[in-house]
Amino acid sequence: MGVVKRRIGLEQEFFLVDENGYLSDRADEFLDSCHLMAQAQGINPNYFVPEFVKSMVEINTPPAYTGIELAREYLKNLKLALSVSRQMHLRLYPLSSYPLHIMPVMRDRPNYHIQARTVGYDKFLHAGKCTGTHLHLEVPAGVIDPRVAVSYNSTSAEREELLNIYNLATACDSALISLTRACPFYEGQAIGLAAHTIRYRGSEVFGWEGVYTNLQAVGGLMPYAETVEDLVEQQFARYYTWLQALEKAGIERHQFLESGGSLLKSAWNPIRLNKIGTVEVRCIDSNYPSVTLAIIILLENAANRVRHENLTVRPAKGVEVFELAGNHLYVPDFAYLNGQLLYTAATEGMKSPRVQAYVDSIFKFAMSEAKEGAHFLEKLSQDMEHYQTIEAEILQEFTPTTAQLSLDAGLRLVRECCEKLEVQVSWLDDGNLN
């Protein structure tokens, strides 16, 4: 039996800004130009898509069999988008939150209004103030069924692979939060927290006011699944939670379904099943290519090792790091993962010895599988030894003398980040990817 090959895919959200650093609502015009240039270059225009607010765009990739292949597609599409932005006197701001106060303009589409009415418009606007990166890990074709979550016709081996990749992705949640913390400022303030995580996911337990604070089943991290039956039950329990929330908001079920809603499209969780046949990892901050590529390689290698060695990924009480024993990969139990570890990742981050040990164990597990792109992992690993997330780098230069970041400093930060994005894409495009 040959080695199983699975693909990976990427989506990254960006803020659109003008040349001075102010947020721009010209996303539709920008995307139209991207589509025209893509068609002229033989690139699928569907990789350049709108987000729910007019100051944000999303750049996607086709699925790829290796991290380096994915990186090439990512850079090709990003390079096109940057070319269009220059022509329009716009720029792409790549980090996870715009550092100054903003009031996003939401698109007038039924599915967005339904979400906003259900969670509350004020809460929902947080989603327009944060950007994320989504990584897709392919699972066996046909094993995910949009109607019933997991196909009845799939084999036991296919279901087991789905279960292990889902649990692996879940176990990496706090590591991905800690490693990709990007912009330290939210609404002009250095809040000392992982802004994208707390403002999107929210938490009643920790007092984080975010989009899904009161609907954790829909937007929070879901527990590990011990069996496929657990995974299926989880999907339906979440779906019914969302239907109840719709009813409470005065929205009829048919309105949700007619706007494109479904069993799997009622999930905005950090780890979710996607109908395209992937486990979708959604807890990653939007960031520079250097960080994004390292995360691609990290997750690709971790998933490949689980597949190639037929490992069973299971949580174990008292385990705080990844521990390999025979054909079992033991990972932190859910109460710890979604409790103390999540809180520490969103507050102290890589400064915490507890988080550092957990992240180190994931690097160690993934690095043994690393071939192509290993240098990206090594660079990120070295940075983490000195706690050098992008967030930490920015705070060294932009430490506000008051609680509020000034307009001039905020705009300068935006311009510098846009410049750094462009420099990195140019450098990587000059043959420095391998």
KOLNUPA-444817 format. One record per residue (C-alpha): x negated, y negated, z; residue number from 1; chain. Coordinates in steps of 0.1 Angstrom, whole numbers, plus 5000, padded with zeros to 4 digits. Example, Ala and Ser with C-alpha at 12.3 -4.5 7.8 and 13.67 -1.06 7.14 Angstrom:
BEGIN
<node <4877 5045 5078> 1 'A'>
<node <4863 5011 5071> 2 'A'>
This chain:
BEGIN
<node <5000 5000 5000> 1 'A'>
<node <4985 4966 4989> 2 'A'>
<node <4982 4935 5011> 3 'A'>
<node <5014 4916 5013> 4 'A'>
<node <5012 4882 4997> 5 'A'>
<node <5036 4855 5009> 6 'A'>
<node <5039 4819 4998> 7 'A'>
<node <5039 4787 5017> 8 'A'>
<node <5054 4753 5009> 9 'A'>
<node <5053 4718 5022> 10 'A'>
<node <5075 4687 5026> 11 'A'>
<node <5062 4655 5040> 12 'A'>
<node <5081 4623 5048> 13 'A'>
<node <5065 4588 5043> 14 'A'>
<node <5076 4553 5051> 15 'A'>
<node <5077 4529 5022> 16 'A'>
<node <5061 4495 5029> 17 'A'>
<node <5052 4464 5009> 18 'A'>
<node <5016 4452 5005> 19 'A'>
<node <5018 4432 5038> 20 'A'>
<node <5029 4462 5057> 21 'A'>
<node <5066 4454 5061> 22 'A'>
<node <5091 4482 5057> 23 'A'>
<node <5106 4483 5022> 24 'A'>
<node <5141 4496 5012> 25 'A'>
<node <5131 4501 4976> 26 'A'>
<node <5131 4539 4979> 27 'A'>
<node <5156 4545 4950> 28 'A'>
<node <5136 4523 4926> 29 'A'>
<node <5103 4540 4937> 30 'A'>
<node <5117 4575 4933> 31 'A'>
<node <5131 4567 4898> 32 'A'>
<node <5096 4556 4888> 33 'A'>
<node <5081 4588 4903> 34 'A'>
<node <5106 4609 4884> 35 'A'>
<node <5096 4592 4851> 36 'A'>
<node <5059 4596 4857> 37 'A'>
<node <5064 4632 4868> 38 'A'>
<node <5082 4641 4836> 39 'A'>
<node <5055 4624 4816> 40 'A'>
<node <5029 4645 4834> 41 'A'>
<node <5048 4678 4832> 42 'A'>
<node <5055 4678 4870> 43 'A'>
<node <5089 4687 4884> 44 'A'>
<node <5106 4654 4893> 45 'A'>
<node <5125 4672 4921> 46 'A'>
<node <5094 4671 4943> 47 'A'>
<node <5101 4634 4949> 48 'A'>
<node <5133 4631 4969> 49 'A'>
<node <5152 4605 4990> 50 'A'>
<node <5156 4607 5028> 51 'A'>
<node <5187 4595 5047> 52 'A'>
<node <5174 4560 5051> 53 'A'>
<node <5162 4537 5022> 54 'A'>
<node <5128 4530 5036> 55 'A'>
<node <5117 4567 5037> 56 'A'>
<node <5108 4592 5009> 57 'A'>
<node <5099 4628 5009> 58 'A'>
<node <5072 4644 4988> 59 'A'>
<node <5074 4682 4983> 60 'A'>
<node <5053 4709 4967> 61 'A'>
<node <5061 4741 4948> 62 'A'>
<node <5055 4773 4968> 63 'A'>
<node <5018 4785 4967> 64 'A'>
<node <5001 4817 4976> 65 'A'>
<node <4972 4801 4995> 66 'A'>
<node <4966 4771 5016> 67 'A'>
<node <4941 4756 4992> 68 'A'>
<node <4965 4762 4962> 69 'A'>
<node <4992 4744 4983> 70 'A'>
<node <4967 4716 4991> 71 'A'>
<node <4960 4710 4954> 72 'A'>
<node <4998 4708 4946> 73 'A'>
<node <5003 4685 4976> 74 'A'>
<node <4974 4662 4965> 75 'A'>
<node <4986 4661 4929> 76 'A'>
<node <5021 4650 4939> 77 'A'>
<node <5008 4625 4965> 78 'A'>
<node <4984 4611 4940> 79 'A'>
<node <5013 4605 4916> 80 'A'>
<node <5033 4588 4943> 81 'A'>
<node <5004 4565 4952> 82 'A'>
<node <4999 4556 4916> 83 'A'>
<node <5036 4546 4913> 84 'A'>
<node <5034 4526 4946> 85 'A'>
<node <5005 4506 4933> 86 'A'>
<node <5024 4497 4901> 87 'A'>
<node <5053 4485 4922> 88 'A'>
<node <5031 4466 4948> 89 'A'>
<node <5042 4491 4975> 90 'A'>
<node <5023 4515 4997> 91 'A'>
<node <5029 4547 5015> 92 'A'>
<node <5025 4547 5053> 93 'A'>
<node <5018 4583 5063> 94 'A'>
<node <5021 4584 5101> 95 'A'>
<node <5049 4597 5123> 96 'A'>
<node <5065 4564 5134> 97 'A'>
<node <5064 4529 5121> 98 'A'>
<node <5047 4509 5148> 99 'A'>
<node <5070 4479 5149> 100 'A'>
<node <5107 4474 5156> 101 'A'>
<node <5129 4484 5126> 102 'A'>
<node <5165 4488 5118> 103 'A'>
<node <5168 4515 5091> 104 'A'>
<node <5194 4512 5064> 105 'A'>
<node <5213 4545 5061> 106 'A'>
<node <5225 4559 5028> 107 'A'>
<node <5262 4560 5023> 108 'A'>
<node <5267 4598 5020> 109 'A'>
<node <5293 4620 5037> 110 'A'>
<node <5268 4645 5052> 111 'A'>
<node <5248 4617 5069> 112 'A'>
<node <5279 4600 5083> 113 'A'>
<node <5291 4633 5097> 114 'A'>
<node <5258 4638 5115> 115 'A'>
<node <5258 4603 5127> 116 'A'>
<node <5293 4604 5140> 117 'A'>
<node <5287 4637 5157> 118 'A'>
<node <5255 4628 5176> 119 'A'>
<node <5262 4591 5178> 120 'A'>
<node <5250 4564 5154> 121 'A'>
<node <5225 4549 5179> 122 'A'>
<node <5210 4583 5185> 123 'A'>
<node <5210 4592 5149> 124 'A'>
<node <5190 4561 5139> 125 'A'>
<node <5160 4576 5157> 126 'A'>
<node <5157 4600 5128> 127 'A'>
<node <5152 4571 5105> 128 'A'>
<node <5123 4557 5127> 129 'A'>
<node <5103 4590 5127> 130 'A'>
<node <5087 4610 5099> 131 'A'>
<node <5078 4647 5100> 132 'A'>
<node <5060 4673 5079> 133 'A'>
<node <5078 4706 5073> 134 'A'>
<node <5059 4738 5065> 135 'A'>
<node <5076 4768 5049> 136 'A'>
<node <5064 4803 5056> 137 'A'>
<node <5079 4828 5031> 138 'A'>
<node <5094 4860 5044> 139 'A'>
<node <5105 4890 5023> 140 'A'>
<node <5128 4881 4994> 141 'A'>
<node <5165 4885 5003> 142 'A'>
<node <5160 4891 5040> 143 'A'>
<node <5176 4858 5049> 144 'A'>
<node <5212 4856 5039> 145 'A'>
<node <5228 4821 5041> 146 'A'>
<node <5262 4837 5050> 147 'A'>
<node <5252 4860 5078> 148 'A'>
<node <5216 4849 5086> 149 'A'>
<node <5199 4882 5081> 150 'A'>
<node <5208 4905 5051> 151 'A'>
<node <5225 4938 5059> 152 'A'>
<node <5207 4952 5029> 153 'A'>
<node <5172 4944 5041> 154 'A'>
<node <5148 4971 5053> 155 'A'>
<node <5137 4975 5089> 156 'A'>
<node <5101 4965 5078> 157 'A'>
<node <5115 4933 5062> 158 'A'>
<node <5135 4924 5093> 159 'A'>
<node <5105 4931 5115> 160 'A'>
<node <5083 4908 5095> 161 'A'>
<node <5110 4880 5097> 162 'A'>
<node <5112 4885 5134> 163 'A'>
<node <5075 4883 5139> 164 'A'>
<node <5069 4852 5117> 165 'A'>
<node <5098 4835 5135> 166 'A'>
<node <5084 4842 5169> 167 'A'>
<node <5049 4833 5158> 168 'A'>
<node <5061 4799 5146> 169 'A'>
<node <5081 4794 5178> 170 'A'>
<node <5050 4802 5199> 171 'A'>
<node <5030 4775 5180> 172 'A'>
<node <5055 4747 5187> 173 'A'>
<node <5036 4728 5215> 174 'A'>
<node <5003 4733 5197> 175 'A'>
<node <5016 4717 5166> 176 'A'>
<node <5030 4688 5186> 177 'A'>
<node <4997 4682 5204> 178 'A'>
<node <4974 4686 5173> 179 'A'>
<node <4994 4663 5150> 180 'A'>
<node <5003 4634 5174> 181 'A'>
<node <4998 4605 5150> 182 'A'>
<node <5012 4571 5158> 183 'A'>
<node <5011 4560 5195> 184 'A'>
<node <5035 4531 5189> 185 'A'>
<node <5073 4533 5187> 186 'A'>
<node <5094 4501 5183> 187 'A'>
<node <5063 4481 5191> 188 'A'>
<node <5054 4499 5223> 189 'A'>
<node <5027 4524 5232> 190 'A'>
<node <5050 4548 5251> 191 'A'>
<node <5024 4574 5260> 192 'A'>
<node <5045 4602 5246> 193 'A'>
<node <5047 4621 5214> 194 'A'>
<node <5073 4597 5199> 195 'A'>
<node <5084 4619 5170> 196 'A'>
<node <5091 4648 5193> 197 'A'>
<node <5110 4630 5220> 198 'A'>
<node <5130 4606 5198> 199 'A'>
<node <5140 4634 5174> 200 'A'>
<node <5144 4664 5196> 201 'A'>
<node <5152 4647 5228> 202 'A'>
<node <5157 4665 5261> 203 'A'>
<node <5182 4662 5289> 204 'A'>
<node <5159 4680 5313> 205 'A'>
<node <5130 4656 5307> 206 'A'>
<node <5151 4625 5302> 207 'A'>
<node <5140 4620 5266> 208 'A'>
<node <5166 4600 5247> 209 'A'>
<node <5166 4614 5211> 210 'A'>
<node <5189 4625 5183> 211 'A'>
<node <5196 4659 5198> 212 'A'>
<node <5193 4652 5235> 213 'A'>
<node <5228 4665 5242> 214 'A'>
<node <5228 4691 5214> 215 'A'>
<node <5197 4711 5221> 216 'A'>
<node <5212 4743 5205> 217 'A'>
<node <5213 4723 5172> 218 'A'>
<node <5181 4703 5174> 219 'A'>
<node <5159 4717 5202> 220 'A'>
<node <5136 4747 5202> 221 'A'>
<node <5155 4779 5202> 222 'A'>
<node <5143 4809 5222> 223 'A'>
<node <5123 4838 5209> 224 'A'>
<node <5143 4866 5193> 225 'A'>
<node <5135 4900 5207> 226 'A'>
<node <5156 4918 5181> 227 'A'>
<node <5171 4909 5147> 228 'A'>
<node <5205 4910 5164> 229 'A'>
<node <5193 4883 5188> 230 'A'>
<node <5182 4862 5159> 231 'A'>
<node <5216 4866 5141> 232 'A'>
<node <5235 4858 5174> 233 'A'>
<node <5214 4827 5178> 234 'A'>
<node <5223 4814 5144> 235 'A'>
<node <5260 4819 5150> 236 'A'>
<node <5259 4805 5185> 237 'A'>
<node <5243 4773 5172> 238 'A'>
<node <5268 4771 5144> 239 'A'>
<node <5297 4772 5167> 240 'A'>
<node <5281 4747 5190> 241 'A'>
<node <5279 4723 5161> 242 'A'>
<node <5315 4730 5150> 243 'A'>
<node <5326 4722 5186> 244 'A'>
<node <5306 4690 5185> 245 'A'>
<node <5323 4681 5152> 246 'A'>
<node <5357 4687 5166> 247 'A'>
<node <5349 4665 5197> 248 'A'>
<node <5339 4637 5173> 249 'A'>
<node <5372 4640 5154> 250 'A'>
<node <5357 4656 5123> 251 'A'>
<node <5375 4685 5106> 252 'A'>
<node <5355 4716 5098> 253 'A'>
<node <5363 4714 5061> 254 'A'>
<node <5347 4679 5059> 255 'A'>
<node <5314 4694 5071> 256 'A'>
<node <5317 4723 5047> 257 'A'>
<node <5326 4701 5017> 258 'A'>
<node <5296 4679 5024> 259 'A'>
<node <5273 4709 5020> 260 'A'>
<node <5273 4722 5055> 261 'A'>
<node <5270 4759 5063> 262 'A'>
<node <5257 4784 5089> 263 'A'>
<node <5221 4776 5083> 264 'A'>
<node <5226 4740 5074> 265 'A'>
<node <5239 4733 5109> 266 'A'>
<node <5203 4737 5122> 267 'A'>
<node <5179 4708 5127> 268 'A'>
<node <5157 4728 5151> 269 'A'>
<node <5119 4726 5152> 270 'A'>
<node <5118 4762 5139> 271 'A'>
<node <5147 4774 5117> 272 'A'>
<node <5157 4798 5090> 273 'A'>
<node <5160 4783 5056> 274 'A'>
<node <5182 4797 5029> 275 'A'>
<node <5154 4795 5003> 276 'A'>
<node <5138 4825 5021> 277 'A'>
<node <5115 4809 5046> 278 'A'>
<node <5109 4802 5083> 279 'A'>
<node <5107 4764 5083> 280 'A'>
<node <5084 4748 5108> 281 'A'>
<node <5096 4712 5115> 282 'A'>
<node <5078 4701 5146> 283 'A'>
<node <5047 4686 5128> 284 'A'>
<node <5041 4648 5128> 285 'A'>
<node <5036 4632 5094> 286 'A'>
<node <4999 4625 5093> 287 'A'>
<node <4968 4620 5071> 288 'A'>
<node <4960 4648 5045> 289 'A'>
<node <4929 4658 5067> 290 'A'>
<node <4952 4668 5095> 291 'A'>
<node <4980 4682 5073> 292 'A'>
<node <4957 4704 5054> 293 'A'>
<node <4942 4718 5086> 294 'A'>
<node <4976 4727 5099> 295 'A'>
<node <4985 4744 5066> 296 'A'>
<node <4954 4766 5069> 297 'A'>
<node <4960 4772 5107> 298 'A'>
<node <4996 4785 5102> 299 'A'>
<node <4987 4803 5069> 300 'A'>
<node <4960 4823 5086> 301 'A'>
<node <4979 4830 5118> 302 'A'>
<node <5009 4843 5097> 303 'A'>
<node <4986 4863 5075> 304 'A'>
<node <4969 4880 5104> 305 'A'>
<node <5002 4890 5119> 306 'A'>
<node <5013 4905 5086> 307 'A'>
<node <4980 4922 5076> 308 'A'>
<node <4974 4938 5111> 309 'A'>
<node <5011 4946 5115> 310 'A'>
<node <5012 4928 5148> 311 'A'>
<node <5043 4925 5170> 312 'A'>
<node <5047 4890 5184> 313 'A'>
<node <5063 4891 5218> 314 'A'>
<node <5065 4867 5247> 315 'A'>
<node <5052 4878 5281> 316 'A'>
<node <5059 4863 5315> 317 'A'>
<node <5028 4847 5330> 318 'A'>
<node <5010 4845 5297> 319 'A'>
<node <4999 4809 5289> 320 'A'>
<node <4978 4815 5258> 321 'A'>
<node <4978 4838 5228> 322 'A'>
<node <4965 4873 5239> 323 'A'>
<node <4959 4901 5215> 324 'A'>
<node <4962 4936 5229> 325 'A'>
<node <4962 4965 5204> 326 'A'>
<node <4989 4957 5179> 327 'A'>
<node <5007 4933 5201> 328 'A'>
<node <5002 4895 5201> 329 'A'>
<node <5015 4883 5235> 330 'A'>
<node <5025 4846 5236> 331 'A'>
<node <5038 4823 5263> 332 'A'>
<node <5073 4831 5275> 333 'A'>
<node <5101 4807 5265> 334 'A'>
<node <5107 4792 5299> 335 'A'>
<node <5071 4781 5301> 336 'A'>
<node <5068 4772 5263> 337 'A'>
<node <5099 4750 5263> 338 'A'>
<node <5094 4737 5298> 339 'A'>
<node <5060 4729 5313> 340 'A'>
<node <5040 4734 5281> 341 'A'>
<node <5063 4713 5260> 342 'A'>
<node <5064 4685 5286> 343 'A'>
<node <5026 4685 5289> 344 'A'>
<node <5022 4686 5251> 345 'A'>
<node <5044 4655 5247> 346 'A'>
<node <5028 4636 5276> 347 'A'>
<node <4991 4644 5281> 348 'A'>
<node <4987 4663 5248> 349 'A'>
<node <4952 4674 5241> 350 'A'>
<node <4939 4658 5272> 351 'A'>
<node <4954 4686 5293> 352 'A'>
<node <4931 4716 5300> 353 'A'>
<node <4963 4737 5300> 354 'A'>
<node <4972 4726 5264> 355 'A'>
<node <4935 4728 5254> 356 'A'>
<node <4933 4765 5264> 357 'A'>
<node <4965 4773 5246> 358 'A'>
<node <4955 4755 5214> 359 'A'>
<node <4920 4771 5216> 360 'A'>
<node <4936 4806 5217> 361 'A'>
<node <4956 4798 5186> 362 'A'>
<node <4925 4786 5167> 363 'A'>
<node <4906 4817 5178> 364 'A'>
<node <4934 4839 5166> 365 'A'>
<node <4937 4822 5132> 366 'A'>
<node <4900 4815 5125> 367 'A'>
<node <4892 4852 5122> 368 'A'>
<node <4915 4853 5092> 369 'A'>
<node <4901 4821 5077> 370 'A'>
<node <4885 4822 5043> 371 'A'>
<node <4893 4794 5019> 372 'A'>
<node <4898 4760 5037> 373 'A'>
<node <4880 4772 5069> 374 'A'>
<node <4861 4738 5070> 375 'A'>
<node <4894 4720 5075> 376 'A'>
<node <4901 4741 5106> 377 'A'>
<node <4866 4737 5119> 378 'A'>
<node <4867 4700 5116> 379 'A'>
<node <4901 4698 5134> 380 'A'>
<node <4888 4722 5160> 381 'A'>
<node <4857 4700 5166> 382 'A'>
<node <4879 4669 5169> 383 'A'>
<node <4901 4686 5194> 384 'A'>
<node <4871 4693 5216> 385 'A'>
<node <4868 4656 5221> 386 'A'>
<node <4906 4651 5222> 387 'A'>
<node <4904 4631 5189> 388 'A'>
<node <4939 4632 5176> 389 'A'>
<node <4948 4604 5152> 390 'A'>
<node <4969 4589 5180> 391 'A'>
<node <4938 4588 5202> 392 'A'>
<node <4917 4572 5175> 393 'A'>
<node <4943 4545 5169> 394 'A'>
<node <4946 4537 5206> 395 'A'>
<node <4908 4531 5208> 396 'A'>
<node <4912 4503 5183> 397 'A'>
<node <4948 4490 5190> 398 'A'>
<node <4951 4488 5227> 399 'A'>
<node <4977 4461 5233> 400 'A'>
<node <4970 4436 5260> 401 'A'>
<node <5007 4436 5268> 402 'A'>
<node <5033 4463 5267> 403 'A'>
<node <5043 4451 5232> 404 'A'>
<node <5023 4454 5200> 405 'A'>
<node <5021 4420 5183> 406 'A'>
<node <5036 4416 5148> 407 'A'>
<node <5001 4408 5133> 408 'A'>
<node <4985 4438 5150> 409 'A'>
<node <5013 4461 5139> 410 'A'>
<node <5011 4450 5103> 411 'A'>
<node <4973 4453 5103> 412 'A'>
<node <4977 4489 5117> 413 'A'>
<node <5002 4498 5089> 414 'A'>
<node <4979 4484 5062> 415 'A'>
<node <4948 4502 5076> 416 'A'>
<node <4968 4535 5077> 417 'A'>
<node <4979 4531 5041> 418 'A'>
<node <4943 4524 5031> 419 'A'>
<node <4930 4555 5050> 420 'A'>
<node <4956 4576 5032> 421 'A'>
<node <4945 4564 4998> 422 'A'>
<node <4908 4569 5006> 423 'A'>
<node <4914 4604 5018> 424 'A'>
<node <4934 4614 4987> 425 'A'>
<node <4908 4599 4965> 426 'A'>
<node <4880 4617 4983> 427 'A'>
<node <4897 4651 4983> 428 'A'>
<node <4907 4646 4946> 429 'A'>
<node <4870 4641 4938> 430 'A'>
<node <4862 4678 4943> 431 'A'>
<node <4859 4678 4981> 432 'A'>
<node <4889 4701 4987> 433 'A'>
<node <4869 4734 4986> 434 'A'>
